[in-house]
Every structure is written in C-alpha cells, then in structure tokens.
Amino acid sequence: MLSRADIHVLAAACGLAVANANYAQPLLVDIGASLGLGGATLGLLPALTQLGVAAGIAVLLPLGDVMPTRRLLTASILAQAAALTGVALAPDGAVLLGMSLLVGFFGIVPYVLPPYATLRSAAARRGRVTALLGQGVIVGMLLARGVSGVIGLHAGWRAVYALAAVAMLLVLLALRRTVPAEPAATRAGYAALMRSVLDVVRTVPVARWSALCQGLATGSFTTLWVGISLYMQSSAFGWRSDGVGGLALIGAAAAVLAPCVGGFADRRGPRQSLLAALAAVLASWTVLAGLGGGLAGIIAGMILLDMGATAADISNRTVIFSLRPEIRTRLATVYMIGKFGGGGIAAWLTGEAWARGGWPAVCALGAATAGLALVTAWLRVRVDG
C-alpha cells in the first residue's frame, strides 16, 4: 500500500507532467517574434501538443497493462525530457512544432499514475487518493501558465522548456523511489488491448458521444486560452507574457467549484449538471464578445468559462465511469482521446481565426464549439447508455 507521502509524490508528479502541455500559451507572441512565426502558425504549437497527448494516450497508455509501470514511466519521462530539451534548442519553427508534438505524445504520466495509485490504496482511501491526484493535475495546469509567463519575460521562452526538462528528470528520480519494480498487471498482447479499445468505441455509444461532447467543450476552453494570449499581447491591451500568465490564476475558481459540481451531479444526475455546465460555457462567450474590450469583461468571461468547462469535464467523467467498471480504463482512454483531440484541433483553428478576424473571430469559434457541445449533450449523452 502507498503511504501518504507516496501519494503526495504521485500528485506532484502529475502536476509537473501536465504542466508541460500548458507552458506555451502565454509565450506564443514571444515565440513568434523569436522565430518569425505568424498567428496562424503559432496556433499549431498548442494544437500539436494537445494532439500529441491524444495520440500518446491512444498508443502508449494501453502499455500500462502489459508493461511494468516503473519501466513505462521511466521510458516516457526520459523521452519527454528529451523533447522538452528539443523545444528549448529549436532553431526554427519546423523543429519547434515537431518537438511540441513529442512533448504531448510522451506526456502520459498524469494518466498512468491515477489507476496505479487507486489499485495500491485501501478501499476506504481511494476517493481521497483520486481527489489528491486530480488536484495535482488542476494545480499543474493553473500554475504552468503563470510560471511560464514570468520566467519567459525575465529569462526567455527557451529557459521555460529547459527548466521543464530538468524538472521531469527530478520527477523521474522521485518516482523511481516511490514506484517499485513489479511485473505487468496482465499478459495480454498489446494488439489485443488495442482491439479492445476499438471495441469500446464500437459497442458503447455513450463513450463515443461523451468523448465528442468533451472534445468540443475542451476545444472551447482551449480557444479561450490560445486566443487570450494573442489578444492581451496585441495592441488592444499591450500586455506582456507575465500578465497573461497571471490571468491563469483566475482559473482557481474552477478548482473551488469542483466539489460542488460533484454534489450537484449526485443529486440531479450528471446529464443535468452537464447541460448546465455547457450552457455556462456558451454564455461566457457572450460576455467575452460583448464586454471583451475591457479587462472586467475578460475576467468575468474567463471565470464563467473556467467554471463551466471544469463542471462539464466532471459531469462527463461521471457519465463514463457509471457505465461498466470492468472496462473503466478503456472507457477513460476513449474519453481522453476525444478530449485532447478536440483541444488540439481547436488550438489550430484559433490561430487561423485570430489571423483572419481577430478577437471577434475567436469569440465566434469559441461560441460555435460550445454550442455544438451543448447540442451533442442534449441529443445523445445518456447516463444509462
């Protein structure tokens, strides 16, 4: 069984690992100026990282059932540290984009550790253990943008990724002390596991539609954070990267809301909480479009969108995990592929929208993805499958 100190190490590892996919957003303008990249191309940077996460979950995460956890963590962390170093040293946009894809692809630590920790915790503590690792992920996402904005301003964007590579090597050392060498959980072949994931996609309609719904919701969230970096550092506001990073701390409101959403889902059902959450995301874009010319409107819209997006994620997870416990890992795999795939596509589209129509076009894209998510939830997501 894992000790309390072990759980805190795993939570910290989840936070530091998930941060790697979020450092870029406040740095987009600085990176573009350094390498001569335009707004449309800059949108590809977070897009490829998010799509890389989706691909890594699809290809690498199933290895957790056929490879010892310690070995999988070691290989993926070393590969991600190398990719982060590649970003820090990238001489041009092509190398930068390629390395960004690999940063996401090998970033599976936050998705390997939760099931590992759950299986090695007493039944009475599993809910708390899951919450602690989830908090680690939330904190990592929130702090990544703020930290990268400050470091980027004072030491340059390359220093952010160099320090991230060092941080992952320290994470590896800590995990190798915490995660012992153990045999794989199953002897099933990798090809059989991949086929079983495809079977879930084919035979569990709720998994498909929940993945699509959350992909659209995450896409709306990603549109905000890519768009806000470009908008706040444009002539409209003239901010620097540290100011943009500081705005991310407002997202702490989403973390505070999370327990309330879980209680609401228990009382009224996750479908009702999902519809309410997505309606809030859609409403936030009305605020951002109508009042986005001033800082107060930006902050109000951000808080509403952060709350709604977090609540939608919690509600969709409740739907997914209420289905069939015996295939929970595969359900989670399908769900995460949809979530990060949607975020990646939206990041790319946001760069295009900004290049073609500025902030109004970004708001239109965000509202469109939120509206499609709401329609998807209304028509297709059913708790009972």
C-alpha positions in Angstrom: 0.0 0.0 0.0 1.1 3.5 -0.7 1.9 5.9 2.2 0.6 9.4 2.5 4.0 10.7 1.4 3.9 8.5 -1.6 0.5 9.8 -2.7 1.8 13.4 -2.4 4.8 12.5 -4.6 2.5 11.0 -7.2 0.2 14.1 -7.1 3.2 16.4 -7.6 4.4 14.3 -10.5 1.0 14.5 -12.1 1.0 18.3 -11.8 4.6 18.8 -13.1 3.9 16.4 -16.0 0.6 18.0 -17.1 2.2 21.5 -16.9 4.4 20.6 -19.9 1.4 20.8 -22.2 0.4 24.3 -20.9 3.6 26.3 -20.8 3.3 27.6 -24.4 0.1 29.6 -24.2 1.4 32.8 -22.5 4.6 32.6 -24.6 3.1 32.4 -28.1 3.8 36.0 -29.0 7.4 35.8 -27.7 8.0 32.6 -29.6 6.5 34.1 -32.8 8.8 37.1 -32.5 11.9 34.9 -31.9 11.3 32.5 -34.8 9.4 34.7 -37.2 6.1 32.8 -36.9 2.7 34.3 -37.6 -0.5 33.9 -35.6 -1.9 31.1 -37.7 1.3 29.1 -37.3 1.5 29.9 -33.6 -1.9 28.2 -33.1 -0.2 25.0 -34.3 2.1 25.0 -31.3 -0.5 24.2 -28.6 -2.5 22.3 -31.2 0.2 19.7 -31.9 1.0 19.4 -28.2 -2.7 18.6 -27.4 -3.0 16.2 -30.4 0.3 14.6 -29.3 -1.3 13.9 -25.9 -4.3 12.3 -27.6 -2.0 10.1 -29.7 0.1 9.2 -26.7 -3.0 8.1 -24.7 -4.1 6.0 -27.7 -0.8 4.4 -28.4 1.2 4.4 -25.2 -1.3 4.3 -22.3 -2.5 0.7 -23.1 1.1 -0.4 -22.5 0.3 0.2 -18.8 -1.5 -3.2 -18.8 1.4 -5.1 -20.4 4.5 -3.3 -19.3 5.7 -2.8 -15.7 4.6 0.7 -14.5 8.1 1.7 -13.4 9.6 0.9 -16.8 6.8 2.7 -18.7 7.2 5.8 -16.5 11.0 5.8 -17.0 10.8 5.5 -20.7 8.1 8.1 -21.2 9.7 10.6 -18.9 13.1 10.3 -20.4 11.6 10.7 -23.9 9.5 13.8 -22.8 12.6 15.4 -21.2 14.4 15.0 -24.4 11.5 16.5 -26.4 11.4 19.5 -23.9 15.1 20.0 -24.5 14.5 19.9 -28.2 11.9 22.7 -27.9 14.4 24.8 -25.8 17.0 24.4 -28.5 14.7 24.6 -31.6 16.4 26.6 -34.3 13.3 27.2 -36.4 9.5 26.7 -36.4 9.5 23.2 -38.0 11.7 21.7 -35.3 9.7 23.5 -32.6 6.4 22.1 -33.9 7.9 18.6 -34.2 9.3 18.7 -30.7 6.0 20.1 -29.3 4.2 17.1 -30.8 6.6 14.8 -29.0 6.2 16.7 -25.7 2.5 15.8 -25.8 2.9 12.3 -27.1 5.2 11.2 -24.3 3.2 13.1 -21.6 1.3 10.1 -20.3 2.4 10.3 -16.6 -0.8 12.0 -15.4 -2.9 9.2 -16.9 -0.6 6.3 -15.8 -0.4 7.2 -12.2 -4.1 7.5 -11.1 -5.0 3.9 -11.8 -1.7 2.8 -10.4 -2.4 4.7 -7.1 -6.0 3.5 -6.9 -5.1 -0.1 -7.1 -2.5 0.3 -4.3 -4.7 2.2 -1.9 -7.1 0.9 0.7 -10.7 0.9 -0.5 -11.7 3.5 2.2 -9.0 5.9 0.9 -9.4 5.6 -2.9 -11.7 8.5 -3.2 -9.3 10.8 -1.4 -6.4 9.4 -3.4 -8.1 10.1 -6.6 -9.0 13.6 -5.5 -5.4 14.4 -4.5 -4.0 13.3 -7.8 -6.8 15.2 -9.6 -5.9 18.3 -7.6 -2.3 17.8 -8.6 -3.4 18.0 -12.3 -5.5 21.1 -11.7 -2.8 22.9 -9.9 -0.2 22.0 -12.5 -2.5 23.3 -15.3 -3.2 26.5 -13.4 0.4 27.3 -12.3 2.0 26.3 -15.6 0.7 29.4 -17.5 1.6 31.8 -14.6 5.1 30.4 -14.1 5.9 30.3 -17.8 4.8 33.8 -18.3 7.0 35.2 -15.5 10.1 33.1 -16.5 9.5 33.8 -20.1 9.5 37.5 -19.5 12.7 37.6 -17.4 14.7 34.7 -18.9 13.2 34.0 -22.3 10.8 31.3 -23.5 13.6 28.8 -24.1 14.5 28.8 -20.4 11.0 27.7 -19.6 11.4 24.5 -21.5 15.0 23.9 -20.3 13.8 24.1 -16.7 10.9 21.9 -17.5 13.2 19.2 -18.9 15.3 19.4 -15.6 12.1 19.2 -13.6 11.0 16.0 -15.3 14.3 14.3 -14.6 13.8 15.2 -10.9 10.3 13.8 -11.1 11.8 10.6 -12.5 14.2 10.2 -9.6 11.3 10.7 -7.1 9.1 8.2 -8.9 11.8 5.5 -9.1 12.0 5.8 -5.3 8.2 5.6 -5.0 7.2 3.1 -7.6 8.8 -0.3 -7.1 9.7 -2.8 -9.8 6.7 -5.0 -10.3 5.5 -7.4 -13.1 2.9 -6.2 -15.5 -0.7 -6.5 -14.5 -1.6 -8.8 -17.4 0.0 -10.9 -20.0 -2.5 -9.9 -22.7 -0.9 -8.9 -26.0 -0.7 -5.2 -27.0 -2.6 -5.8 -30.2 -5.4 -7.4 -28.3 -5.6 -4.4 -25.9 -5.7 -2.0 -28.9 -8.5 -4.1 -30.4 -10.4 -3.9 -27.1 -10.2 -0.1 -27.1 -11.7 -0.1 -30.6 -14.4 -2.5 -29.4 -15.4 0.0 -26.7 -15.7 2.8 -29.4 -17.8 0.5 -31.5 -20.1 -1.0 -28.8 -20.5 1.7 -26.2 -22.4 4.7 -27.8 -22.2 6.8 -24.6 -18.4 6.6 -24.7 -18.4 7.9 -28.3 -20.7 10.8 -27.6 -19.2 11.7 -24.2 -15.8 11.9 -25.9 -17.2 14.1 -28.7 -19.0 16.3 -26.2 -15.9 16.8 -24.1 -13.7 17.3 -27.1 -15.9 20.2 -28.1 -16.0 21.6 -24.6 -12.3 21.3 -24.2 -12.0 22.9 -27.6 -13.9 25.9 -26.4 -11.7 26.2 -23.3 -8.6 25.9 -25.5 -9.9 28.6 -27.8 -10.1 31.0 -24.9 -6.5 30.4 -23.6 -4.9 30.5 -27.0 -6.9 33.5 -28.1 -6.5 35.4 -24.9 -2.7 35.2 -25.1 -2.8 36.7 -28.6 -5.4 39.2 -27.7 -3.9 40.5 -24.5 -0.5 40.9 -26.1 -1.8 42.7 -29.1 -2.1 46.5 -29.5 -5.6 46.3 -27.9 -4.0 45.7 -24.4 -0.3 45.6 -24.9 0.4 43.2 -22.1 3.5 41.1 -21.7 3.7 37.3 -21.0 3.8 37.6 -17.2 0.4 39.5 -17.2 -1.2 36.8 -19.4 0.2 34.1 -17.2 -1.2 35.9 -14.2 -4.7 35.7 -15.6 -4.5 31.9 -15.5 -4.6 32.0 -11.7 -8.2 33.1 -12.0 -8.9 29.6 -13.1 -8.6 28.6 -9.4 -12.3 29.3 -9.3 -12.8 26.2 -11.3 -10.9 24.1 -8.8 -13.0 25.5 -6.0 -16.2 24.7 -7.9 -15.3 21.0 -8.5 -16.6 19.5 -5.2 -19.9 21.4 -5.7 -20.3 20.0 -9.2 -19.8 16.5 -7.9 -22.6 17.0 -5.3 -24.9 18.5 -7.9 -24.3 15.6 -10.2 -25.1 13.2 -7.4 -28.4 15.0 -6.6 -29.7 15.9 -10.0 -27.8 13.5 -12.3 -24.7 14.1 -14.4 -26.8 14.8 -17.5 -28.5 17.8 -15.9 -25.2 19.1 -14.5 -23.6 18.7 -17.9 -26.2 20.7 -19.7 -26.0 23.5 -17.1 -22.2 23.5 -17.4 -22.2 23.7 -21.2 -24.8 26.5 -21.1 -22.4 28.4 -18.8 -19.6 27.9 -21.3 -21.8 29.2 -24.1 -22.9 32.2 -22.1 -19.3 33.0 -21.2 -18.6 33.7 -24.9 -21.5 36.2 -25.0 -19.7 38.0 -22.1 -16.3 37.8 -23.8 -17.6 39.0 -27.1 -19.8 41.8 -25.7 -17.6 43.0 -22.9 -14.2 41.8 -24.1 -13.0 45.3 -24.9 -12.3 45.9 -21.1 -10.4 43.9 -18.5 -13.5 43.4 -16.3 -15.4 41.7 -19.2 -12.4 39.5 -19.9 -12.1 38.4 -16.3 -15.9 37.8 -15.9 -16.0 35.7 -19.1 -12.9 33.7 -18.1 -14.3 32.8 -14.6 -17.6 31.7 -16.1 -15.9 29.6 -18.9 -13.4 28.0 -16.5 -16.2 27.0 -14.1 -18.3 25.6 -17.0 -15.5 23.7 -18.6 -14.4 22.1 -15.4 -18.0 21.2 -14.5 -18.6 19.7 -17.9 -15.5 17.5 -17.5 -16.6 16.3 -14.1 -20.1 15.6 -15.4 -18.9 13.7 -18.5 -16.5 11.6 -16.3 -19.4 10.7 -14.0 -21.4 9.5 -17.1 -18.5 7.5 -18.4 -17.5 5.9 -15.1 -21.0 4.9 -14.2 -21.2 2.5 -17.1 -19.1 -0.6 -16.8 -16.4 -0.8 -14.1 -14.6 -3.7 -15.7 -13.7 -1.6 -18.8 -13.1 1.7 -17.0 -9.5 2.1 -18.2 -10.6 1.6 -21.8 -13.5 4.0 -21.4 -11.1 6.6 -20.0 -8.8 6.1 -22.9 -11.6 6.8 -25.4 -12.7 9.8 -23.4 -9.2 11.3 -23.1 -8.5 10.8 -26.8 -11.7 12.8 -27.6 -10.9 15.5 -25.0 -7.4 16.2 -26.1 -8.1 15.7 -29.8 -10.8 18.3 -29.6 -8.5 20.7 -27.8 -5.7 20.3 -30.4 -8.0 20.9 -33.3 -9.5 24.0 -31.6 -6.0 25.4 -30.9 -5.1 25.2 -34.6 -8.5 26.8 -35.6 -8.0 29.6 -33.0 -4.7 30.6 -34.7 -6.4 30.7 -38.0 -9.4 32.6 -36.6 -7.1 35.2 -35.0 -5.1 35.7 -38.2 -8.3 36.2 -40.2 -10.6 38.1 -37.9 -9.0 38.9 -34.6 -10.9 38.7 -31.3 -14.4 38.7 -32.8 -13.5 35.6 -34.9 -12.0 33.9 -31.8 -15.2 34.5 -29.9 -17.3 33.1 -32.8 -15.2 30.0 -32.8 -15.4 29.5 -29.1 -19.2 30.0 -29.1 -19.6 27.6 -32.0 -17.7 24.8 -30.3 -19.6 25.4 -27.0 -22.9 25.4 -28.8 -22.1 22.1 -30.6 -21.1 20.6 -27.3 -24.4 21.6 -25.8 -26.4 20.2 -28.7 -24.4 16.9 -28.5 -25.1 16.6 -24.8 -28.8 17.4 -25.3 -29.3 14.8 -28.1 -27.0 11.9 -27.3 -25.5 11.7 -23.9 -27.5 9.3 -21.7 -26.4 8.1 -18.2 -27.9 4.7 -18.7 -26.2 4.2 -22.1 
